[in-house]
Amino acid sequence: MNESEILLPAEFAQRAGVPTRVVIQAMYEKRIPRVKLPDGTLGIPADALETFQVPAGG
C-alpha cells in the first residue's frame, strides 16, 4: 500500500460528512481499513474516503 495520509476517526467523519459514531461503527465492523498508530490509537487511511459508504437506514 502506498504511503497515505492517516486520519483520526473524528477527522475522517468530518471529511465524509457523517457523525463520528458512524465511522467508529464502520471500523468495528471492519468496513473501512484501520491502521494502528505509534501511540496505540487507530487511524484510517485518507484513501478510504473514496470508497466509504454509509449504510442505509443507519
C-alpha positions in Angstrom: 0.0 0.0 0.0 1.3 3.5 -0.8 2.2 5.9 1.9 -1.1 7.6 2.6 -2.3 10.3 4.9 -3.7 8.7 8.1 -6.8 10.4 9.6 -8.2 10.0 13.1 -11.8 8.9 13.2 -13.2 12.4 14.0 -11.3 13.9 11.1 -12.4 11.1 8.7 -16.0 11.7 9.8 -15.8 15.4 9.3 -14.4 14.9 5.7 -17.1 12.2 5.0 -19.9 14.4 6.4 -21.1 11.9 8.9 -21.2 11.6 12.7 -18.1 10.2 14.3 -20.1 7.3 15.7 -20.9 6.1 12.1 -17.1 5.9 11.4 -16.4 4.1 14.7 -19.1 1.6 13.9 -17.7 1.0 10.4 -14.2 0.5 11.9 -15.7 -2.0 14.4 -17.5 -3.9 11.6 -14.2 -3.7 9.5 -16.0 -2.0 6.6 -13.1 0.5 6.4 -9.4 -0.2 6.9 -7.7 0.5 10.2 -4.1 1.5 10.8 -2.5 1.2 14.3 -0.6 4.4 15.0 2.6 4.5 17.1 0.6 5.8 20.1 -1.7 2.7 20.0 -4.8 4.5 18.6 -6.4 3.5 15.4 -6.5 5.7 12.3 -8.0 5.4 8.8 -6.2 5.9 5.5 -7.5 9.1 3.8 -7.8 7.0 0.6 -10.7 5.1 2.3 -12.9 8.3 1.8 -13.3 7.3 -1.8 -15.0 4.0 -1.1 -16.7 4.7 2.3 -20.5 4.3 2.2 -22.9 5.0 4.9 -25.3 2.1 5.4 -29.0 2.8 4.5 -31.2 3.4 7.5 -28.3 3.7 9.8 
